[in-house]
Amino acid sequence: MTAPAANPADDAPHLLVVDDDRRIRALLLRFLQGEGYRVTTADTARDARAKLGSLDFDLLILDVMMPGENGFDFARAIRTNSAVPILMLTARDEKESRILGLETGADDYLAKPFEPRELALRVASILRRARPPSAPPAESVRFGPFVFHFARGELRRGEEVIRLTDREREMLRVLGASVGETVPRQALAGNGDSVSERTVDVQVNRLRRKIERDPANPLIVQTVRGLGYRLVPAS
């Protein structure tokens, strides 16, 4: 598990973890805080409902097998008056359980045991989908001394055109479309599921050598630990 972040940003997404297993709650709290999220925990649906009444959350991570009101019933009740995204966790991996979870209004479903990295990717993906529609895309994006033109796929530093490979061009399009936001590695992998995270890291490092003053200490394409990368706009 990742070490917890000392002080998650005040505007970081706020997650509510609902699980009756104290050990699981503690592990998820530690891991998700380490990924930069604000995290609140609850051990029952009743406890979670009380916290939902007083706090705003960007995502619920909800265990299915809880005593009293189970996760399916709680998710169904939430959906009567809230569209907050829900990621359901359960030790049951039957197809029928997954379908029931989605039918109750959950946005995604993850069976225990799971890899923390997969949880982080799913959380990031749900949060990205839940963002309000953005304004029409800009024609270009500025970062550091560079300007990237989306339609032309052209990167310039002043009058100089920086030569890009097709993959570098596509990565800049994806990063530039969500400038300042975390982009999961999967979103930078291109068309094939066979592209590994390591391959994406190598491709990002090659791009950095073209745009960073010090590729070993990048300021433009920054790593978001455990999740992916973020393109930092010009200050």
Buried (B, 14 or more C-beta within 10 A) or exposed (E): EBEBBEEBEEEBBBBBBBBBBEEBBBBBBBBBBBBBBBBBBBBBBEBBBEBBEEEEBBBBBBBBBBEEBBBBBBBBBBBEEEEBBBBBBBEBEEEEBBEBBBEBBBBBBBBBEEEBBEBBBBBBBBBBEBEEEEEEEEEBBBBBEBBBBBEEBBBBEEEEEEEBEEBBBBBBBBBBBBBEBBBBBBBBBBEEEEBEBEBBBEBBBBBBEBBBEEBEEBBBBEBBEBBBBBBBEEE
